[in-house]
Amino acid sequence: MSTPPPPTHTHTHSYYWPPPKPSHPANLASTALFCSLLSLLALLGIGGNLYTMGLLIRRRRGRRRGVLSLALADLLYLFTAPFIVYDSLAADWAFGELGCRLLFSLDLITLHASIYTLTAMSLDRYRAVANPLATSSSPSSGLLRVALAWGLAVALSLPMMITLHLEDGDDGQLCVPAWDEQSSKVYMSVLFCTSMIGPGLAIGALYATLGRLYWVSQTQPWASGSGGSTSYPPRAPRPKVLLLILGIVLAFWACFLPFWVWQLLPLYRPDMLRTVPVGTQVTVNRILTGLTYGNSCVNPFFYTLLTGGKRRRNRQTLTSANQLCRKSSPQ
């Protein structure tokens, strides 16, 4: 999902519209710069996500399945970068219809898997704060949530996967879905709602509630209730953990929301793009494409902080428990 379609099409990815061949020196320089930066982002992001996944697998932490799911989605998305680089240089689709179906569907799968996993992680944080005395979720329930996130992502990408095919264009073969303009508009609008609007509202509501709980826990006194029973306040949220998860969410929106606006623009306001030169459209698209890959490149820093902070807290809790046991044990 990288390049907007020409005015005569209503598709969603740059491969539907191969960029101009880099024959002009300016186009050649722009293409070389884009391919170099994208290759660098891919190398850094793949290395960072592999490092994160290695740490999580070595520690065998069941509660880190959410972070592992995010790193896997980023890794799969970054693996599509070499194909974009080749397509930008060759200006022609050369990976057959199978590659057409797999690569473009992978964009949608990783996009939805990431945001649904983030939604599940935000929900887990809310449950831990709102009901601290409840039994923590089992590893199997965490695995079920991750599987559900990926299952929904695959289901939403199936229409694209099924309808994609190759067509002969003026500049070579194009990878296009077999539907009309109205169907494309409806499908892309649904994807925008399921990947941005819906999860955004859910995560926003969860964090607004967490903020209220944090304010209540810090400002309201808690005393014994009627009948001698004690009323316990909700556990105060750990600001660092909440801020890290919120940082991942905000980085996701900051990188993908401009891209989605650019994708929906030719569907809802096609007249606006007709006045923009093709070279400018290609440049804007390349910038927004690099932004989405930059998100997968930056995320491993958040993941490392998130998992590292959890391990330090576990060590502190274990140390405190050992000290308490030593104090309470007979001499």
N, C-alpha and C positions, 0 to 999 in steps of 0.2 A: 504494500500500500504506500506508494511513494510519489507518483506523478499524476497530476490531474489530467483528464482526457482533453482532447481537442474539442472545439465547439460542436463537431458533428457526432460526438459520442458522449455517453454518460456512464463511463466506467470509473473504476476506483483506484487503479494502480498505474505506476509509471510504465510498467511493461505493456500496458494496453496501448501506450503511445510512446514508442522508443524515441529518445531525445535526438536532436539533430546530430549528424555525424560531425566529429570534430575536425573539419577541414579548415575552417577559418582559424587564424592564430588565437583570436580572443576566445572562441569556443574551445579550442584545444587547451588553452591555459586554464579556463574555468573547469573543464572536465577533469584535467589532471589534478587540480587542487581538490576538487570534490572527491575523487577516487582516493587520493592520498589521505585526506582527513578521515574518510569513512573507513579505510583500511586500518588506520591508527586506532580509531575508536573501537573497531571490531577486535583488534589484537588486545588492547587494554581490557575491554569488557570481558572477552572470553577468558583471559588469564585471571581476572578478578573473580568471576563467577565460578570458575573451576577451583580456585583457592577456597572460596567460601563453601562450596559443596564438599570439598575434601575435609575441611575442618568439621563440618556437621556430621559427615559419615564416620569420621574417626572417633568423634565423641559419642556417637550413637545416642543422640538426644532425641527422644520421641516427640518432645514438645516443640521441636524446631522443624517440624514437617512443613509449617507454613513458609518459613524462610527458605527451606530447601525447594519448595514448589516455586517460589519467586525466582530463585537463582536458576532453576531449570528453564523456566519460561524465558528469562533474559538470555540464557545461553542458546536456546533454540532460535530465538529471534536474531541474535548476532550471527548465527551461522548462515543466515540469508544474505549477509553483506557481500560476500564474494560474488554472488550472482548479480547483485545490483552493480557492482564495480564492472564486471564483464559486460553487462548489458549497456552501461553508460559508454564504454569504450567501443563496443562493436555496433551499437545502435540496431540490434536485431536480436530476437529471441531465439536461442540456440539450444534449449534444454528439453524440447519435445513437449507433448501434451501432458505427460505424467508429471514432469517438472513444473509445468504451468499450474496444474491442480494442487500439487503438494506445497509449493513454495508460497503461493498466494493464500492458501487456506491456513498455512502455518502462521502467517501474519495475524489473522483473526483469532486463531486458537490461543496464541501466546498473549495477545492483548487482553482477551477476556479472562484467561486463566490468572493473569497477574492481578487484575482489579478484583476478581471474585475472591482470590486468596487474601488480598488486603482487607476486603470486607469481613471475611471470616476472622482474621486476626483482630480487627477492631472490635468485633462482637465478643471474642474471647476476653479482650481487655475489659470490656464493659461488664461482662458476667463476673469476672474476678473482683471487680471493684464493687458492683452493686450487691453481690451476694457472696461475701468472703467466706462464710461458714459452710457453703455448699461444697459437696465433694467435687474435686477437680475432675475434668473430663479425662476419660481413658485414652490411651494411645490409639485404640481402634476408632474412637469417635473423631479424633484429629485426622486420621487417615481417611475416614469417610468424608469429612468436609473437603479435604484436598481432592479426593476422587470426584466428588460432586462438582467442584469448581471446574475441573478439567472436562468432565462429562458435559456440562452445560456449554463450555467453550467449543467443544467439538460439534455439539448439536447446532449451535448458532452459525457455525462455519460451513455446515453441510450444503446449504443452497449454493454457496459460492463454489465449493469443491465439485459439486455435481454438474453445474452448468458451465464451468470454464472450458474453453476449447481454443484451438488455434485458428486464426484467420489470416489470409494474405492481405497485406496492406501495401501502401506505396513504398515504404522503406523496409519492407520485410514482413516476417510473420508477427502477428500480434496475439497476445493472450487476452481473450475477452469472454465475458459471460453471455450466455444465450438468452437474454431477456430484453424487453423493450425499455424505453425511457422511464415510464411510470413505475414499472416493477423495480428497476434499479433505484429509483428515488425512494420507494417504500422500504426496500431492503436496507439501504444505507441509513435511512432514518431510524429503523428499528435497531440496527447495530449501534448507532450513536446513543440511543436511549439505554440499551443494555450494557454498554461499555463505559458511558460517561454519566448520563443523567441519573439513572436508577441507582447505581452504586454510589455516586456522589451524594445524593440525597440521604441514602442510608448511613453512610459514613459520617456525613455532617450531623445527622440527628444523634448518632451515638456519641460523637465528641461533644456536642452541645450538652447532652445529658451528663457525660463524665465531668464536664466543667462545672455544671450545677452541683453534682455530688461532691466535687472537690471543695467548692465554696461552702457548702453546707457543713462538711466535715471539719472545716477550719474555723467556722464562725459560730455555729450553734452548740450550746452546751448539751451534754447527754447525761441523764441521771436515771435513777431507778424508776421504773414504771410502777403501775398499780399492782398490788399483791406482792410486792417485794421483788418482782422480776426486773431485770436490768435490760434497758433498751440500748442495743449496740449500734453505733453509727456505721455507715458504710465505710469500708477501708479507703483511706486516702489514696488516690492514684499516684503511682510513681511517675513524677513529671518526666524523667529521662526516657523511660520506655514509651510513654504516650507521645512525647515529642519526636522520638525516632520513627515510630510508625506513622505519625502525622506527616513527618518530613518525607517519607517514602511516598505517601499518598499525594502530597502537594507537588512533589517532583514529577509524578506520573501525570497529573493534570496539566502542569505547566508545559510538559513536553508534548503531550498528545492532543490537548484541546486546540491549539493553533492548527495542528495537522488536520484534525477533523473538520474544523471550520473551512479549511482550504479544500477538503474533499467534497464538502456539501455545497460549496459555493457554486460550482457549475451546474448542480442539480436544481437549486432554488433561484439563483440569479445568473443565468447563462449570459445575459447581455453584458454584465460587468467584465467578464473575461474576454469578450470579443474585442474590447478596446485595449487590452493589455498585450503587448508584443509577446510572441512565443518565447523569445530569449528570456524575457523577464519572468514569464511563468516557470520556465525550467529552473531559473536561479532561485526563485522563491521556493519551489518544490524541493530543490536540493538542500536548502537551508533547513526546511521543516523536516525533511527526511533525516538529516544529520542530527536534529534535535531529538528525534525518537530513539535513534541509536545511542545518542549521548546519555539518555535516561538509563538504558541497560548497562552503560559503562560506569555511571556514577553509583548505581544501586549497591554494588558490592561493598562500598564504604559504609553505607547504612547497615547492611546485613552484618558486617564484622562488628560494628559498634553494638548492634542489638544483641547478638549472640555473646559477645565478649562481656557486655554488662551483665547479662544473665548469669554467666559463669562466676563472675566476681561476687554477685549477690549470693549465689549458692555457697561459695566459700565462706563469706561473712556469716551466713546463717549457720553453717556447720560449725564454725569456730565458736559462735555464741552458744550453740547448743552444748558443745563439749565443755565450755567453761561452766555452764549452768550445772551439768552433770557432775563435774568435779566438786563444785561447791556443795551440792546436795548429797554427795556420797559420804558414807561414814569414814571417820579417820582410821 
